Amino acid sequence: MKLAIPTVNEHPTLNSKPNDTMEGAKSYVIYDTSSEEFTFFENGYLNSDECYISRDLKLMGVTGVITPSICNECYKNLQSQGIDVWKDEGSKTIRLAIQKLVMCGLSIIAEAPLCSSPKHYLIAQTITR
């Protein structure tokens, strides 16, 4: 399973702080639970009129997103690509957010709240662990 987590850092590590929302994150950590490898997408266009997150995450093989909150448009786009959205609150690092899901389980967000947020575009990068 590949998971995506929004982060406040442009060049995140496992100790980076998760972003409060999916939208507006500086980048997104991609964690592969089977290989335990990490990559990241840098958010190149925070204020773009187009949203490529769901498409790009799907192309990367991502099957789930871990985030405290998400706007309706991003939620619908992710769901249309078959990407689950898990709610996580209070994790201080990306590592803790992943551990919560893998070890304890998180709640799947059934419905996204309404909000206005910028669209995003992602550029693939690699993280050294």
C-alpha positions as CSV (number, residue, x, y, z in Angstrom):
1,M,0.0,0.0,0.0
2,K,1.2,3.5,-0.8
3,L,0.2,6.4,1.4
4,A,0.4,10.2,0.9
5,I,0.6,12.6,3.7
6,P,0.6,16.5,3.3
7,T,3.5,18.3,4.9
8,V,4.6,21.8,5.8
9,N,8.1,21.3,4.5
10,E,9.3,21.7,0.8
11,H,11.9,18.9,1.4
12,P,10.3,16.7,4.0
13,T,11.7,13.8,6.1
14,L,9.9,11.4,8.3
15,N,10.3,13.9,11.2
16,S,8.5,16.7,9.2
17,K,5.3,18.1,10.6
18,P,2.1,17.1,8.7
19,N,0.2,20.0,7.1
20,D,-3.3,20.7,8.7
21,T,-5.0,20.2,5.3
22,M,-4.4,18.3,2.1
23,E,-4.7,21.5,0.1
24,G,-2.0,24.1,0.5
25,A,0.7,21.7,1.7
26,K,4.2,22.5,0.5
27,S,4.8,18.9,-0.4
28,Y,3.4,15.4,0.1
29,V,5.3,12.4,1.5
30,I,4.6,9.1,-0.3
31,Y,5.3,6.0,1.9
32,D,5.2,2.5,0.5
33,T,4.3,0.1,3.3
34,S,5.7,-3.0,1.5
35,S,9.1,-1.6,0.6
36,E,9.3,1.0,3.4
37,E,10.6,3.5,0.9
38,F,9.7,7.2,0.9
39,T,9.4,9.7,-1.9
40,F,7.8,13.2,-2.0
41,F,5.9,15.5,-4.3
42,E,6.7,19.2,-4.1
43,N,3.6,21.4,-4.5
44,G,4.6,23.6,-7.5
45,Y,1.4,25.5,-8.0
46,L,-0.4,26.4,-4.8
47,N,-2.8,28.9,-6.5
48,S,-3.3,27.1,-9.8
49,D,-6.8,26.8,-11.4
50,E,-6.2,23.1,-12.1
51,C,-5.9,20.2,-9.6
52,Y,-3.6,17.4,-10.5
53,I,-3.1,15.8,-7.1
54,S,-5.5,12.9,-7.5
55,R,-4.2,12.1,-11.0
56,D,-0.6,12.3,-10.0
57,L,-1.0,10.3,-6.8
58,K,-2.9,7.6,-8.7
59,L,0.0,7.5,-11.3
60,M,2.4,7.0,-8.3
61,G,0.3,4.0,-7.1
62,V,-1.0,5.8,-4.0
63,T,-4.0,4.0,-2.5
64,G,-4.6,6.2,0.6
65,V,-4.1,9.7,1.9
66,I,-3.7,10.6,5.6
67,T,-4.8,14.1,6.5
68,P,-6.5,16.0,9.3
69,S,-8.9,17.7,6.9
70,I,-9.6,18.1,3.1
71,C,-11.8,20.2,0.9
72,N,-14.8,18.7,-1.0
73,E,-13.2,19.1,-4.4
74,C,-10.0,17.3,-3.4
75,Y,-11.9,14.6,-1.6
76,K,-14.1,14.0,-4.6
77,N,-11.1,13.9,-7.0
78,L,-9.3,11.4,-4.7
79,Q,-12.4,9.2,-4.4
80,S,-12.9,9.2,-8.2
81,Q,-9.4,7.8,-8.5
82,G,-10.1,5.1,-5.9
83,I,-7.9,6.7,-3.3
84,D,-9.1,6.4,0.3
85,V,-8.8,9.3,2.7
86,W,-8.0,8.7,6.4
87,K,-8.4,11.3,9.1
88,D,-5.5,11.9,11.4
89,E,-5.4,14.5,14.1
90,G,-2.6,15.4,16.5
91,S,0.3,13.6,14.9
92,K,3.4,15.7,15.4
93,T,5.4,14.0,12.6
94,I,4.9,12.1,9.3
95,R,6.3,9.0,11.0
96,L,3.7,9.1,13.8
97,A,0.8,9.6,11.3
98,I,2.0,6.5,9.3
99,Q,2.5,4.4,12.5
100,K,-1.1,5.3,13.7
101,L,-2.6,4.0,10.4
102,V,-0.4,0.9,10.1
103,M,-0.6,-0.2,13.8
104,C,-3.8,1.3,15.2
105,G,-6.0,2.2,12.3
106,L,-7.5,5.6,11.5
107,S,-11.1,6.6,10.6
108,I,-11.9,6.9,6.9
109,I,-13.4,10.3,6.2
110,A,-16.9,9.6,4.9
111,E,-17.6,13.2,3.8
112,A,-15.3,16.2,3.3
113,P,-16.2,19.5,4.8
114,L,-16.8,22.6,2.6
115,C,-13.9,25.0,2.3
116,S,-12.2,27.2,-0.2
117,S,-8.7,26.2,-1.0
118,P,-6.0,26.6,-3.7
119,K,-5.5,23.8,-6.3
120,H,-2.2,22.0,-6.5
121,Y,0.2,20.6,-8.9
122,L,2.9,18.1,-7.9
123,I,6.5,17.5,-9.0
124,A,8.1,14.1,-8.1
125,Q,11.2,14.1,-5.9
126,T,13.0,11.5,-3.8
127,I,13.7,11.5,-0.1
128,T,16.7,9.9,1.4
129,R,15.7,8.1,4.6
